[in-house]
Amino acid sequence: MVMTAEQNERLTRVAAGTPMGNLLRRYWHPVAPEAELLENPIKEIRLMGEDLVLYRTRNGSFGLIEPHCPHRRAAFKNGYVEEDGIRCSYHGWKFAPDGQCIEQPYEEAASGHTRYRQLVCALAYRAEAFAGLVWAYLGPAPAPLIPNWEAFTFANCYKQIMIHHVGCNWLQCQENSIDPVHFEWLHGNWIAGQDGITEGYAPRHLRLGFDRWDYGFAYRRLHEGDDEESNAWVTKRLSMMPNVFAPSHFEWRVPIDDENTLSIIWMFDRVAREREPFEQDVIPYWYRFDTDEYGHPYAQRVLDQDVLSWTGQGVIADRTKEHLGRSDAGLVMFRKQLEADLVAVEAGRDPMGVIRDAEVNRCIRYPNNMRDGIDNPPPTEVVHQSFAARKRALFPDGDDFFFLMAGQPPEITAEWKHALAMT
């Protein structure tokens, strides 16, 4: 499936009014940790090429509004929140989360009525908090439901949210989600290969399986020495439409604009039995470091390696020059589904994975056995042995344990280790 330049443009451009921009606006997207808005209730964001201001009112509602007040174009980022909306700091006009102006102090005092404010409305989109994240919906009404994935219902898990900026188009990030063979080379062999170590490479992939399910695709893989009872074959890794990867956590690739992506990771680890019952009032969050103290890009952890691979394809990958092979079968399935979803949206239908049935959304079960590890966790010592082996492989000379991404703050590391009974 070699693309033309026109097809590549159709799948990568995300501004309002573009085919892909229209498709992506049919879904809710996470845009910030809820805890961040508890610390500072106003946050500038950029989403699918639109500059916006996200805010949390004092009554706990969320709003997403254009950056400038419709009165005299002052910046809402300099405003302040009240019980029922956001107030512009320039002349005090206040706006509700739906964008309607609800107070114009001087106009109302001078005129003795409130009719003028009814004529003023700022551009606003829906924003809601769920599962420790703030989500945004930029599409037409009626909005679908925010998916209640099965992992959001898991008890006795330590959860954390990680955010990082990726300097490339969203599509090459998401295509990574349906590409199992890259694990062997990027995550298994790359560091050793750069160090000139050619012995002891990761086991080769011998067989791949790709399955459709209601919300996207799942892949399975067999390595050298594996059989069909192996975890890599039985526990399917999930790629959800249009921009979610769910191996044993969640990764969203949210378009900031055509050339930048917001990567949001929602991670959960089953706590040790001796820490039960376990609850978190607030899910902690942190931002990834791009480089170390010397300015060198991080490359030892899984997502650090992914980012280097995605951005290495260019700001927008030129798919007209690709030569796809058998390992790309899942990628071809994904691209064909995107094309089908573009056609569906253009015809006025919902794309794949949009959820409107509240009963279905009570808990969206995974087509794999992930819940088994939550309901029946392995003994604590087995978990510790696994982490110790990973540490020896990745960080033999340090105290680091966290394998996914660089930058975990010490206080979150301490909480995480305690929850897993490592301290």
C-alpha positions in Angstrom: 0.0 0.0 0.0 2.3 2.7 -1.3 0.7 6.1 -0.8 0.5 9.0 -3.2 1.4 12.4 -1.9 -2.3 13.3 -1.9 -3.2 10.3 0.2 -0.5 11.1 2.7 -1.8 14.6 3.0 -5.3 13.3 3.6 -4.2 11.1 6.5 -1.9 13.6 8.2 -3.4 17.0 8.1 -5.6 17.7 11.1 -6.8 21.3 10.9 -10.6 22.0 11.1 -12.2 21.3 7.7 -9.6 18.8 6.5 -10.7 15.1 6.1 -8.6 13.8 9.0 -9.3 16.8 11.1 -13.1 16.1 10.7 -12.5 12.4 11.5 -10.4 13.0 14.7 -13.0 15.6 15.9 -15.5 12.7 16.2 -13.6 11.4 19.3 -12.8 12.6 22.8 -9.1 13.2 23.3 -7.2 13.5 26.7 -5.5 16.8 26.8 -4.2 17.2 30.4 -4.0 15.5 33.8 -6.9 16.5 36.1 -4.4 17.0 38.9 -2.6 19.7 36.9 -5.8 21.8 36.7 -6.3 21.3 40.5 -2.9 23.1 40.9 -3.5 25.8 38.3 -7.0 26.1 37.0 -6.1 27.7 33.7 -3.9 26.1 31.0 -3.1 27.1 27.4 -3.3 24.2 25.0 -3.1 23.7 21.3 -5.2 20.9 19.8 -5.5 19.9 16.2 -4.2 23.3 15.1 -6.5 25.3 17.3 -5.1 27.5 20.2 -7.4 27.2 23.2 -7.6 27.8 26.9 -8.6 24.9 29.2 -9.9 25.8 32.6 -11.5 24.3 35.7 -14.3 26.3 37.5 -14.5 26.5 41.2 -17.5 24.2 41.2 -15.4 21.5 39.4 -16.7 21.9 35.8 -14.3 22.2 32.9 -14.3 24.6 30.0 -12.4 24.8 26.7 -12.6 28.3 25.2 -11.0 30.3 22.4 -7.9 32.2 23.6 -9.3 35.8 23.3 -12.3 37.4 24.9 -14.9 38.5 22.3 -15.1 41.9 23.9 -11.7 43.5 23.2 -9.6 40.4 22.5 -7.8 40.2 25.9 -6.3 36.9 26.7 -8.3 34.4 28.7 -5.0 32.9 29.9 -4.8 36.0 32.1 -8.3 35.7 33.4 -9.5 33.9 36.5 -12.1 31.2 37.3 -15.2 31.6 39.4 -18.0 29.1 40.4 -19.7 29.0 37.0 -17.1 30.1 34.4 -14.1 32.1 33.5 -13.9 35.9 33.8 -11.8 38.1 31.5 -9.4 40.2 33.6 -9.6 43.2 31.3 -13.3 44.4 31.7 -14.7 41.5 33.8 -16.9 39.8 31.2 -17.6 36.3 32.3 -18.3 33.2 30.2 -19.9 29.8 31.0 -18.3 26.6 29.9 -20.6 26.5 26.8 -19.1 29.8 25.7 -22.1 32.0 26.5 -21.4 35.4 28.0 -23.2 35.4 31.4 -22.0 38.7 32.9 -21.0 42.1 31.6 -20.6 44.3 34.7 -20.5 47.8 33.3 -22.9 47.1 30.4 -25.5 45.8 32.8 -25.1 48.6 35.3 -25.3 51.3 32.6 -28.2 49.8 30.6 -30.2 48.3 33.4 -30.7 45.0 31.5 -28.8 41.9 30.4 -30.0 41.6 26.8 -26.6 42.4 25.2 -24.8 39.6 26.9 -27.2 37.1 25.4 -25.8 38.2 21.9 -22.2 37.4 22.8 -20.8 33.9 22.7 -17.2 32.8 22.6 -16.1 29.7 20.6 -16.1 26.9 23.1 -15.8 23.1 23.1 -16.8 20.4 25.6 -14.3 19.3 28.3 -14.8 16.7 31.0 -12.8 15.0 33.6 -12.6 11.2 33.7 -10.1 8.6 35.0 -7.8 11.3 36.2 -7.6 13.0 32.8 -9.3 16.0 31.3 -10.8 15.2 27.9 -11.8 17.5 25.0 -14.4 17.0 22.2 -14.2 19.4 19.2 -16.8 17.7 17.0 -20.4 18.2 16.2 -23.3 17.5 18.6 -24.4 15.1 20.0 -21.0 14.2 21.5 -20.3 10.5 22.0 -19.3 9.0 25.3 -15.8 9.0 26.7 -14.8 5.3 26.5 -14.7 3.5 29.9 -12.0 1.1 29.1 -11.7 -2.0 31.3 -8.4 -0.8 32.8 -10.2 2.3 34.2 -12.2 0.0 36.4 -9.3 -2.0 37.8 -8.9 -1.9 41.6 -5.7 -2.0 43.7 -3.5 -0.4 41.0 -0.9 2.3 41.3 -1.7 4.8 38.5 0.4 7.6 37.1 0.1 9.9 34.1 3.0 10.8 31.8 3.0 13.6 29.2 5.5 14.5 26.6 5.7 16.5 23.4 6.8 14.7 20.2 8.0 16.9 17.3 6.3 15.1 14.5 2.9 14.2 13.0 0.5 12.1 15.0 0.2 9.3 12.4 3.7 8.0 12.5 3.4 7.8 16.3 0.2 5.8 16.0 1.4 3.5 13.2 4.0 2.3 15.8 1.0 0.8 17.7 0.4 -1.9 15.1 4.0 -2.7 14.4 5.1 -5.6 16.6 8.5 -6.4 14.9 9.9 -3.0 15.9 10.1 -4.4 19.5 12.7 -6.9 18.4 15.0 -4.4 16.8 14.4 -1.0 18.4 13.8 -2.1 21.9 15.7 -5.5 21.9 18.8 -4.9 19.8 19.4 -1.3 19.2 21.5 -0.4 22.3 23.5 -3.6 22.0 24.0 -3.0 18.2 25.3 0.6 18.8 27.7 -0.7 21.4 29.0 -3.3 18.8 27.5 -6.2 20.7 26.2 -8.7 18.0 25.9 -11.7 20.3 22.8 -12.3 22.2 20.3 -10.4 20.1 16.7 -10.6 21.1 14.7 -13.7 19.9 13.5 -13.3 16.3 9.9 -12.9 15.4 8.7 -16.0 13.5 5.0 -15.4 13.2 2.5 -12.5 13.5 -1.2 -12.5 14.0 -3.6 -9.5 13.5 -7.2 -9.5 14.6 -10.0 -7.0 14.3 -12.2 -6.2 17.3 -15.0 -3.6 17.8 -12.7 -0.7 18.6 -9.6 -1.4 16.4 -7.0 -4.1 16.1 -5.0 -6.5 18.2 -1.7 -8.2 17.4 0.0 -11.4 18.5 3.5 -12.6 17.9 5.6 -15.7 18.2 9.3 -15.5 18.9 12.0 -18.1 18.6 11.5 -20.6 21.4 7.8 -19.6 22.0 4.6 -21.6 21.4 1.0 -20.6 21.2 0.8 -20.6 25.0 3.3 -17.8 25.3 2.3 -14.5 26.7 3.2 -12.6 23.5 0.7 -14.8 21.6 -2.1 -15.1 24.1 -2.1 -11.6 25.5 -3.0 -9.4 22.5 -1.6 -5.9 22.3 -4.4 -3.5 21.4 -4.4 -0.7 18.9 -7.6 1.3 19.3 -9.0 3.7 16.7 -8.0 6.2 16.0 -4.9 7.0 18.1 -4.6 4.7 21.2 -2.2 1.9 22.0 -2.9 -0.4 24.9 -0.3 -3.0 25.6 -0.3 -3.0 29.5 -1.0 0.7 29.8 -2.5 3.4 27.6 -0.7 5.7 25.1 -2.7 8.4 23.3 -1.1 10.2 20.3 -3.1 13.5 20.4 -2.4 15.9 17.5 -1.3 19.3 18.6 -1.1 20.3 14.9 0.2 18.8 11.7 3.8 18.8 13.0 3.5 18.1 16.7 1.9 15.5 18.9 1.0 15.3 22.6 1.8 11.9 23.9 -0.2 11.0 27.0 0.5 7.8 28.9 -1.9 6.4 31.6 -0.1 3.6 33.4 -1.3 1.2 36.0 0.6 -1.4 38.1 -1.0 -4.0 40.3 0.1 -3.2 43.8 1.5 -5.9 46.1 -1.0 -8.0 48.1 0.3 -6.6 51.3 -0.6 -3.0 50.1 -4.3 -3.9 49.6 -6.8 -2.2 49.7 -5.1 0.5 47.7 -6.7 3.8 46.5 -5.5 7.1 45.1 -7.4 10.3 45.7 -5.5 12.0 42.9 -3.6 10.3 40.0 -0.1 11.9 40.0 1.4 13.1 36.7 4.8 14.1 35.3 6.4 15.4 32.2 9.1 13.5 30.3 12.7 14.8 30.0 13.9 15.1 26.4 17.6 15.1 27.1 20.0 14.4 29.9 22.1 17.0 31.8 24.5 17.0 28.9 21.9 17.6 26.2 22.0 14.1 24.9 18.6 12.5 24.0 17.5 9.7 26.3 17.6 6.4 24.5 17.5 3.5 27.1 13.8 3.4 27.9 11.1 2.1 25.6 9.2 5.3 24.9 12.4 7.3 24.6 13.5 4.9 21.8 10.0 5.2 20.2 10.3 9.0 20.1 13.7 8.9 18.4 12.3 6.5 15.8 9.1 8.6 15.2 10.9 11.9 14.9 13.6 10.3 12.8 11.1 9.8 10.0 10.8 13.5 9.6 8.2 16.0 10.8 5.7 14.3 8.4 6.8 11.0 7.1 7.0 10.8 3.3 5.1 7.6 2.7 5.4 7.8 -1.1 9.0 6.4 -0.6 8.1 3.4 1.6 8.7 -0.2 0.7 6.3 -2.2 2.9 6.8 -5.8 3.7 5.1 -8.7 5.5 5.7 -7.2 8.9 3.6 -4.3 7.9 0.3 -6.3 7.5 -1.2 -4.6 10.6 -0.1 -1.2 9.3 -2.0 -1.8 6.1 -5.1 -2.8 8.0 -4.9 0.3 10.1 -4.5 2.6 7.1 -7.4 1.0 5.3 -9.6 1.5 8.3 -8.7 5.2 8.5 -9.7 5.5 4.8 -13.0 3.7 5.5 -13.6 6.0 8.5 -12.9 9.1 6.4 -15.6 7.9 4.0 -18.0 7.2 6.8 -17.6 10.7 8.3 -18.0 12.3 4.9 -21.3 10.3 4.5 -22.5 11.5 8.0 -21.9 8.2 9.8 -19.8 7.4 12.9 -16.3 6.1 12.5 -15.1 2.9 14.1 -14.8 3.0 17.9 -17.3 5.9 18.6 -19.4 4.9 21.6 -22.9 6.1 22.2 -24.5 3.2 24.1 -24.3 3.9 27.9 -24.8 0.3 28.7 -22.0 -0.8 26.5 -19.8 1.9 28.0 -20.3 0.7 31.6 -17.1 -1.3 31.0 -15.5 -2.0 27.7 -13.9 -5.4 28.0 -10.6 -6.2 26.4 -10.3 -9.1 23.9 -7.4 -10.5 25.9 -6.7 -11.8 29.4 -5.3 -8.6 31.0 -7.8 -8.7 33.9 -6.3 -12.0 35.0 -3.1 -10.3 36.1 -5.2 -7.8 38.2 -7.5 -10.3 39.8 -4.8 -13.0 40.3 -1.5 -11.1 40.6 1.7 -13.1 40.8 3.5 -13.3 44.1 5.3 -10.2 45.2 8.7 -11.9 45.0 8.1 -12.8 41.3 7.3 -9.2 40.5 10.4 -8.1 42.2 12.5 -10.6 40.3 11.1 -9.3 37.1 11.9 -5.7 37.9 15.4 -6.6 39.1 16.1 -8.4 35.8 14.9 -5.4 33.9 17.1 -3.1 36.0 20.2 -5.3 35.4 19.6 -5.1 31.7 18.9 -1.4 31.4 20.4 0.4 34.4 23.2 -1.8 35.8 25.1 1.1 37.3 22.2 3.1 38.8 19.2 2.9 41.0 16.7 3.4 38.2 13.9 1.0 37.9 11.3 2.7 35.8 11.7 1.3 32.3 9.0 3.2 30.2 10.2 6.8 30.0 12.8 9.1 31.5 12.0 11.8 34.0 10.0 10.1 36.7 10.2 12.5 39.8 11.7 11.0 42.9 8.5 11.5 45.0 6.5 9.5 42.4 9.2 6.8 42.2 9.0 6.5 46.0 5.2 6.1 45.9 5.4 3.6 43.1 8.0 1.5 44.8 6.1 1.5 48.0 2.9 0.4 46.3 4.7 -2.5 44.7 6.4 -3.3 48.1 9.8 -2.6 46.7 10.6 -0.4 49.7 
